Amino acid sequence: MISHLHLDHAGGLRAARRRTFAFAAGALEPPGVPAHVPTRMHHPRADIAVTTSPRVIGPGMAMPPPLPRMLSWLGNGTEQAPAVNVRRLGLVMISGCGHPPIEQTPGVTEQVPGIPIQAMAGGLHLPAHPAGTPLIPQAAPGNPHPPRQPISERDTEHALEQIHARGPRVIALPGHDSTPSTHATFSRHLADRYHTPRTGQQLRITAMGS
C-alpha cells in the first residue's frame, strides 16, 4: 500500500517523478503482488489498483478513498490511510504522513465498515516547535498553510482537539515529520493513551489496549 506519491513514501525522487515506487535498488516484491495506490501509478511487477472508492482489501482490512490536500510547495496531492478492524476493539487507522485535514480522515475511514476508530497510528505531519518551524525541513514542503505561516503548536493543539472529540483509546505518533516538542505535547495531553513508536518497535493493539 502506497500512502501518497511523495519521494519519501515512493522510494526516492526518481521513483516519484516516474510515478512508480521502489523498495530497494533491486526487485524485492514478488510478481503480481497487489499494490493499492492513491493516484495513477505504474510498476513493472506489481498489480496496480488505484483507489477510487471505498473497498475491502483483505480480511478485516479496508481502504477508504484518498483525500486531497493542497500543500504550499508540493501542490495538490492525495493520500490514503487504511484501516484494520481489530476484533472486539474497533478500527485502527494507519496514516503515512497525515497531510489531509484531521477533521476528514477519521470520518472517511469510519464510513467503509461503519465501525468507530479506536486507535490511530502513523504520521500527522506536525513538525511544530515553540520557537517556530522555519528551519525544520519537513515544515516547508508539507505545509498546508501559506508559505509565511509555518506549522505551529496551534496545529498540534487543533489535532489534539480533534482526537479528544473522537476519543480513540490508543494514539501512536512516530517521529516521521513530527518533533520532540510535538511528542511531548501529545504525551502531556493523552497520558497513557499515547505512544511514540520507534523504528523496529512492535506496537500490539488488542481489545485489552496496547
Secondary structure, 3 states (H helix, E strand, C coil): CCCCCCHHHHCCHHHHHCCCCCCCCCCCCCCCCEEEECCCCCCCCCEEEECCCCEEEECCEEECCCEEEEECCCEEEEECCCEEEECCCEEEEEECCCCCCCCCHHHHHHHCCCCCEEEEEECCCECCCCCCCCCCHHHCCCCCCCCCCCCCHHHHHHHHHHHHHHCCCEEECCCCCECHHHHHHHHHHHHHHEECCCCCCCCCCECCEC
